[in-house]
């Protein structure tokens, strides 16, 4: 419509029209943002598996040079040079980011806690461990390393001078090798973990959550807590795992007890319904 001076009349948005536009934008964001978040999480899962594929190549090179043998079990706070991230330094050049799942970077730059409790990681939090080749510190006279992957401690060879805390450990339990087990596709090697490694047992209880960083009963009570280190909701219902045959597979959390962790392992079978919190509710979504 033309005004008397020949100019077109311009109409602005009314308040109602603006509210409608804002509502539409909000609705679109509510649809898109969860999808974007899901896409980011999926990307991080893929990167995690890519890291584990890189570790597969590293373990393969080490196995070739060591005739398939892995070092003897070390004392956790004495013979630290035998830790997997130290033993493998010549093959990965101590590149820090290799030790991290991108979903578990929380608090990676924190100071070590000399009481050890706070040094444990979680589903989305990294761990800290004393090691002679660490880059953090010194604190308490030690250098420290960090990461969010852990090794199957049964991969280490039998060491009668340093028996671990597991109640089922004898010379016929650990593998002591990388490959050649006869069950390579079922033996976990490296995986998402709240500590640098774990000694799980068939009798380990299912944790009351997927982020049971430091169980109320304390790690000091022993083996019943070890499976909690890998039973994580870091990637939803699965743990990304590298196996002895150097395959990388996402393992459904109830299936962790059915893997071949050590030579005498007797598989236990669980389902989603067994994963309940302290109130009896199923926490595995």
C-alpha positions in Angstrom: 0.0 0.0 0.0 1.3 3.4 -1.0 1.3 6.3 1.5 0.5 9.9 0.4 4.2 10.7 -0.1 4.6 7.6 -2.3 6.6 5.5 0.2 5.6 1.9 1.1 4.3 1.4 4.6 6.6 -1.0 6.6 5.1 -3.3 9.2 7.1 -4.6 12.1 6.6 -7.9 14.0 3.9 -7.8 16.6 4.7 -9.1 20.1 2.6 -12.3 19.4 4.5 -12.9 16.2 7.9 -12.5 18.0 6.8 -14.9 20.7 5.7 -17.5 18.0 9.1 -17.1 16.3 11.0 -17.6 19.6 8.9 -20.6 20.4 9.7 -22.2 17.0 13.4 -21.5 17.5 13.3 -23.0 21.0 11.5 -26.1 19.6 14.0 -26.6 16.9 16.9 -26.2 19.4 15.2 -28.8 21.7 15.3 -31.2 18.8 18.7 -30.4 17.4 20.8 -30.0 20.5 20.3 -33.6 21.8 21.2 -34.8 18.4 24.3 -32.7 18.3 25.3 -33.9 21.8 24.7 -37.5 20.7 26.8 -37.0 17.6 29.6 -35.6 19.7 29.5 -38.5 22.1 29.5 -40.9 19.1 32.5 -39.1 17.7 34.4 -39.5 21.0 33.5 -43.2 21.1 35.0 -43.6 17.6 38.2 -41.7 18.7 38.5 -43.9 21.7 38.4 -47.1 19.6 40.9 -45.5 17.2 43.2 -45.0 20.2 42.8 -48.7 21.1 43.6 -49.7 17.5 46.8 -47.7 17.9 47.5 -49.6 21.1 46.9 -52.8 19.2 49.8 -51.9 16.9 52.0 -50.9 19.8 51.4 -54.2 21.7 52.0 -56.1 18.4 55.4 -54.5 18.0 56.3 -55.1 21.6 55.2 -58.8 21.4 57.4 -59.3 18.3 60.4 -57.9 20.1 59.8 -59.7 23.3 58.8 -63.1 21.9 55.3 -62.6 23.1 56.3 -62.3 26.8 55.1 -59.6 29.1 57.0 -58.5 32.2 56.4 -60.0 35.6 53.8 -58.5 37.9 55.2 -55.5 39.7 54.7 -54.2 43.2 52.2 -51.3 42.6 54.3 -48.8 44.5 57.8 -50.2 44.2 58.7 -51.7 40.8 56.8 -49.1 38.9 59.1 -49.3 35.8 57.2 -52.5 34.9 53.9 -50.6 34.4 52.5 -51.0 30.9 52.7 -47.3 30.0 56.4 -47.4 31.0 57.3 -50.7 29.3 55.7 -49.5 26.0 57.3 -46.0 26.0 59.7 -46.9 23.1 56.7 -47.8 21.0 54.4 -44.8 21.7 57.0 -42.2 22.6 55.2 -41.4 25.8 52.6 -39.4 23.9 50.2 -38.4 26.8 47.0 -38.3 24.7 47.4 -41.9 23.8 46.5 -42.9 27.4 43.2 -41.0 27.3 39.7 -41.8 26.2 38.3 -38.5 25.0 35.2 -39.1 27.2 37.4 -39.2 30.4 39.4 -36.0 30.5 37.8 -34.6 33.6 40.3 -33.3 36.2 43.3 -34.6 34.2 45.4 -31.7 35.3 44.7 -32.1 39.1 47.5 -32.6 41.6 48.0 -36.1 42.9 46.4 -36.9 46.3 49.0 -38.6 48.4 46.3 -40.5 50.3 45.6 -42.3 46.9 41.8 -42.2 47.1 41.4 -39.1 44.9 43.9 -40.5 42.4 41.3 -43.0 41.1 39.4 -42.0 38.0 35.7 -42.5 37.1 33.5 -43.0 34.1 34.4 -39.5 32.9 37.5 -38.8 35.1 41.1 -39.7 34.5 43.3 -41.5 37.0 46.8 -40.5 38.4 49.5 -43.1 39.2 53.1 -42.8 40.4 55.6 -43.8 37.8 59.3 -43.0 37.2 58.5 -41.8 33.7 55.6 -39.5 34.7 55.4 -35.8 33.7 53.4 -34.6 36.7 55.2 -33.6 39.9 57.1 -34.4 41.8 54.6 -34.9 44.6 55.4 -36.9 47.7 58.8 -37.7 46.1 57.2 -39.3 43.0 56.6 -38.4 39.5 53.1 -39.2 38.2 51.4 -40.2 35.0 47.7 -39.9 34.1 45.3 -41.6 31.8 41.9 -43.3 31.5 42.7 -46.7 30.0 43.8 -49.7 32.1 45.4 -53.1 31.4 44.3 -56.6 32.4 46.8 -57.2 35.2 46.6 -61.0 34.6 48.6 -60.3 31.4 51.7 -59.8 33.6 53.8 -62.9 34.3 53.7 -64.7 37.6 56.0 -63.2 40.2 56.2 -65.1 43.5 58.2 -62.3 45.1 55.3 -59.8 44.6 52.0 -61.6 44.8 49.1 -59.1 44.2 46.1 -58.6 46.4 43.8 -60.9 44.5 42.8 -64.0 46.4 42.9 -66.4 43.4 46.5 -65.7 42.3 48.9 -68.5 41.7 51.4 -69.5 39.0 48.6 -71.1 36.9 46.4 -68.0 36.8 48.2 -65.2 34.9 48.8 -65.3 31.2 52.3 -63.8 31.1 52.0 -63.4 27.3 50.5 -61.2 24.6 48.7 -63.7 22.4 49.0 -67.4 22.0 46.5 -68.1 24.8 44.1 -70.2 22.7 41.4 -67.7 23.8 42.9 -64.5 22.3 39.5 -63.2 21.1 38.1 -63.5 24.7 41.0 -62.2 26.7 40.9 -58.5 27.5 44.1 -56.6 27.1 43.5 -52.8 27.4 40.2 -51.0 28.0 38.3 -48.1 29.6 39.3 -48.2 33.3 39.2 -46.0 36.4 42.8 -47.1 37.3 45.9 -48.1 35.4 44.8 -51.8 35.5 42.6 -54.3 37.3 42.5 -57.9 38.8 38.9 -58.8 38.4 37.4 -62.0 39.9 34.3 -64.0 38.9 32.8 -63.2 42.3 33.1 -59.4 41.9 29.8 -57.7 42.7 28.0 -55.6 40.2 28.6 -51.9 41.2 25.6 -49.8 42.2 26.2 -47.4 39.4 28.2 -46.9 36.2 30.5 -44.4 37.8 31.4 -46.2 41.0 34.7 -44.3 41.3 35.5 -45.1 44.9 33.0 -47.6 46.4 31.7 -46.9 49.9 33.3 -50.1 51.1 36.7 -48.9 49.9 39.1 -50.6 47.4 41.2 -51.8 50.3 38.7 -54.7 51.0 40.2 -56.3 47.9 39.1 -58.2 44.8 35.3 -57.6 45.0 35.8 -54.1 43.8 38.0 -54.7 40.8 35.3 -55.3 38.2 33.8 -51.9 39.2 36.9 -50.3 37.5 35.7 -51.4 34.1 31.9 -51.6 34.6 31.5 -48.0 33.5 28.8 -45.9 31.8 31.5 -44.0 29.9 30.1 -45.1 26.6 26.6 -45.9 27.7 26.1 -49.7 27.9 29.5 -50.8 26.7 33.2 -50.7 27.5 35.6 -50.2 24.6 38.1 -53.1 24.8 41.3 -54.3 23.0 41.6 -58.0 23.1 44.6 -60.4 22.9 43.9 -61.0 19.2 44.3 -57.3 18.8 40.7 -56.7 17.9 38.8 -53.7 19.3 35.2 -54.4 20.4 32.6 -52.6 22.4 31.6 -55.0 25.1 28.1 -54.9 26.7 28.7 -54.4 30.5 26.8 -57.5 31.6 29.1 -59.6 29.3 32.3 -58.4 31.2 32.0 -61.4 33.6 31.8 -63.8 30.7 35.2 -62.9 29.2 38.4 -64.9 29.8 40.3 -62.6 32.2 42.8 -65.3 33.4 43.6 -68.9 32.8 41.2 -70.3 35.4 38.3 -67.9 34.8 34.8 -69.4 35.0 32.4 -67.3 33.1 29.4 -65.8 34.9 26.3 -64.6 33.1 24.4 -61.4 34.0 21.6 -59.4 32.3 20.5 -55.8 32.4 18.0 -56.6 35.2 21.0 -57.5 37.5 22.4 -54.0 37.3 20.6 -52.2 40.2 21.4 -49.2 42.3 21.2 -49.1 46.1 17.4 -48.4 45.8 16.8 -51.5 43.6 16.4 -49.5 40.4 18.0 -50.7 37.2 20.8 -48.3 36.3 21.9 -49.8 33.0 20.1 -47.7 30.4 
